[in-house]
Amino acid sequence: MSKGGMNKGDINKGDINKGDINKADKNKAGMNKEFREKNANNLKLLGMFAVSFAVLTVATGGKFFSAGQMKLIAYLFPEMGVLSLGMMLAMISGGIDLTVVAVADLSGILCCMMLKAVMPNDASLPVQILVLLLVVAVGLVIGGLCGAFSGTLISRIGIPAMVATLGASDIILGLAVGITNGSSVKELPPILNGVVSYRLFDAIPASTIIFAVCAGAVAFILNKTSLGFKIYMIGSNKTATRYSGIDDKKTITLTYMISGMLSSVSGLLMCGHFNSARSDFGKSYLTPAILICVLAGVSPNGGKGKAAGMVIAVVILQTLSSGFSMFQNISDYYKNLIWGLVLILVMIINVTSERRKARG
């Protein structure tokens, strides 16, 4: 054969290379399909966010799409976001935590009172930060104790989560109102507001960083620890979990303790935002917290939910909330009505989808 021709070995080599390419394409397609299936809900949420953002931008004549509005959204969503992370943990375990708002309010009130009492006059910045860290630690303990109370009622005594946390919420809220006589805790040392309102690089609010840390911690617990595995197991099948040797009582108590601690962080963010503390600061956050969980793909029946979905869902809800605030004819009093309707609508869609999957 001439030099310009192709010998048999070259043909076989070409066939092999072509086969390798086809195999690689199939593997890539399989990986893409697996990625879409595992992240289907997150992809839907991203699409929902894009549509919501576009509609609000057009409806406001472009005013919604501004640097100031984006900074406002980033500043406001962490309060509700951290609160929702605690709710998510309880729901994944097969329960619900209706104390999140009450714990946030009580913890915020006690921490602000302590901050006022302990902070020395004319304290230097390092001393102020040290005192604030001490107050935050106390707040986490308060939240953990409140969560342990709810968790004990559920796991040890056997009261259903909804009833137990509803009763505990009234007790905790009653304490918050009783301590303050329904009034505000004002004239706080400036360090709390200074930390919460601080912007890294004059762009990223410290509250957003705190939310990211909390979301990362929750994701780590759920995905990388035995506690997270147990929480998913209990939510999926509590009876089978008990027979497998898992201490479901301890796991449930720990779950609600973490939820309480997250609620305390949210309460401190609220107090830092308003530079005061009241027993009714988070009263409108309960329904949105549940809605965020449902939007994020957390199953009300337990055993399902991811922190990544929570991050997207809370940004969507805050985007809608901020967008509604730009319309003067939509009163803030209608927001609860809107959130309730959206929650019911999302639940109907989810239940219908689950039934179709079960049939097909």
GIVEN-V308791 format. One record per backbone hydrogen bond with DSSP energy under -1.0 kcal/mol. CO is the residue of the C=O (numbers start at 0). NH is the residue of the N-H. E is the energy in kcal/mol with one decimal. If there is no record, write none. Layout:
CO	NH	E
CO	NH	E
This chain:
1	4	-1.1
6	10	-1.5
7	11	-2.5
8	12	-2.4
9	13	-2.1
10	14	-2.4
11	15	-2.4
12	16	-2.3
13	17	-2.2
14	18	-2.3
15	19	-2.4
16	20	-2.1
17	21	-2.4
18	22	-2.4
19	23	-2.4
20	24	-2.5
21	25	-2.2
22	26	-2.4
23	27	-2.6
24	28	-2.5
25	29	-2.5
26	30	-2.5
27	31	-2.4
28	32	-2.3
29	33	-2.4
30	34	-2.5
31	35	-2.3
32	36	-2.3
33	37	-2.4
34	38	-2.0
38	42	-2.5
39	43	-2.0
40	44	-2.4
41	45	-2.4
42	46	-2.0
43	47	-2.6
44	48	-2.7
45	49	-2.3
46	50	-2.3
47	51	-2.7
48	52	-2.7
49	53	-2.3
50	54	-2.8
51	55	-2.4
52	56	-2.1
53	57	-2.3
54	58	-2.9
55	59	-1.7
56	61	-3.4
57	60	-1.5
59	62	-1.3
63	65	-1.8
65	69	-2.1
66	70	-2.2
67	71	-1.9
68	72	-2.2
69	73	-2.2
70	74	-1.6
71	75	-2.0
72	76	-2.3
76	80	-2.7
77	81	-2.9
78	82	-1.5
79	83	-2.2
80	84	-1.5
81	85	-1.2
82	86	-1.5
83	87	-2.6
84	88	-1.8
85	89	-1.7
86	90	-2.3
87	91	-2.7
88	92	-1.5
89	94	-2.5
90	93	-1.5
91	302	-3.3
98	102	-3.1
99	103	-1.9
100	104	-2.4
101	105	-2.8
102	106	-2.7
103	107	-2.1
104	108	-2.4
105	109	-2.6
106	110	-2.5
107	111	-2.3
108	112	-2.4
109	113	-2.2
110	114	-2.6
111	115	-2.1
112	116	-1.9
113	117	-2.7
114	118	-1.9
119	122	-1.1
123	127	-2.5
124	128	-2.5
125	129	-2.2
126	130	-2.6
127	131	-2.4
128	132	-2.4
129	133	-1.9
130	134	-2.4
131	135	-2.6
132	136	-2.2
133	137	-2.1
134	138	-2.5
135	139	-2.3
136	140	-1.9
137	141	-2.5
138	142	-2.6
139	143	-2.5
140	144	-2.5
141	145	-2.3
142	146	-2.4
143	147	-2.4
144	148	-2.0
145	149	-1.9
146	150	-3.0
147	151	-2.3
148	152	-1.9
149	153	-1.9
150	154	-3.1
151	155	-1.8
151	156	-1.7
152	158	-2.3
159	163	-3.0
160	164	-2.6
161	165	-1.6
162	166	-2.4
163	167	-2.5
164	168	-2.0
165	169	-1.7
166	170	-1.9
167	171	-2.8
168	172	-2.8
169	173	-2.2
170	174	-1.9
171	175	-2.0
172	176	-2.5
173	177	-2.6
174	178	-2.6
175	179	-1.4
176	180	-1.6
176	181	-1.2
179	182	-1.8
184	276	-1.5
189	193	-2.5
190	194	-2.3
191	195	-2.3
192	196	-2.3
197	205	-2.9
198	201	-1.5
199	202	-1.9
199	203	-2.5
203	199	-3.5
204	208	-1.5
205	209	-2.4
206	210	-2.2
207	211	-2.4
208	212	-2.3
209	213	-2.4
210	214	-3.0
211	215	-2.5
212	216	-2.3
213	217	-2.4
214	218	-2.5
215	219	-2.3
216	220	-2.4
217	221	-2.6
218	222	-2.4
219	223	-2.7
224	228	-1.7
225	229	-2.3
226	230	-2.4
227	231	-2.2
228	232	-2.2
229	233	-2.8
230	234	-2.1
231	235	-1.9
232	236	-2.8
236	240	-2.0
237	241	-2.0
238	242	-1.8
239	243	-1.3
240	245	-1.6
241	244	-1.2
245	247	-1.6
246	250	-2.0
247	251	-2.5
248	252	-2.1
249	253	-2.5
250	254	-2.3
251	255	-2.2
252	256	-1.8
253	257	-2.4
254	258	-2.0
255	259	-2.2
256	260	-2.1
257	261	-2.4
258	262	-2.0
259	263	-1.9
260	264	-1.8
261	265	-2.2
262	266	-2.5
263	267	-2.2
264	268	-2.0
265	269	-2.3
266	270	-2.3
267	271	-2.5
268	272	-2.2
269	273	-2.6
270	274	-1.5
270	275	-1.0
276	184	-2.7
279	282	-1.1
281	284	-2.2
284	288	-2.1
285	289	-1.9
286	290	-2.7
287	291	-2.8
288	292	-1.6
289	293	-2.3
290	294	-2.9
291	295	-2.2
292	297	-2.6
293	296	-1.4
298	301	-1.7
303	298	-1.5
305	309	-1.1
306	310	-1.8
307	311	-1.6
308	312	-2.6
309	313	-2.6
310	314	-1.5
311	315	-2.1
312	316	-2.4
313	317	-2.2
314	318	-2.2
315	319	-2.4
316	320	-2.6
317	321	-2.7
318	322	-2.2
319	323	-2.8
320	324	-1.6
322	325	-1.1
323	326	-1.7
326	329	-1.5
330	333	-1.6
331	334	-1.2
333	337	-2.4
334	338	-3.2
335	339	-2.5
336	340	-2.2
337	341	-2.6
338	342	-2.6
339	343	-2.2
340	344	-2.5
341	345	-2.8
342	346	-2.2
343	347	-2.3
344	348	-2.3
345	349	-2.6
346	350	-2.8
347	351	-2.4
348	352	-2.3
349	353	-2.4
350	354	-2.1
351	355	-2.0
352	356	-2.1
353	357	-2.1
354	358	-1.9
355	359	-2.6
